């Protein structure tokens, strides 16, 4: 029982972190972009062992291996975070620093992973996937 409670607290903690990161991304502008992405990278590496550049550069097999033990609700939040980051990169014209195409590909991979693992259709995921697909081009 205690171990279950601990796991639930850890999942909840990660959930709050991802929501906070998404909020942090929303507040980024051309002045604080570098510092903000540095902080986001530090949080991502602490929780997932991946930075934004790792998301871009890691191959599909390693990527799936790294995320397969993450709680499914947190993967959904991670997709939303990636989508928000892509939006902000495009808005601030920072494509040279981060490949939005590769970030979108990883977001789509996460959604496809969720579709398979949860065996549940989600309109929200489908809409996010469409948004990410449109961000790839």
Buried (B, 14 or more C-beta within 10 A) or exposed (E): EEEEEEEEEEBEEBBEBBEEBBEBBEEBEEEEBEEBBEEBBEBBEEBBEBBBBBBBEBEEEEBBEBBEEBBEBBBBBBBBBBBBBBBBBEEBEBEEEBBBEBBBBBBBBBBEBBBEEBEEEBEEBEEBBEBBEEBBE
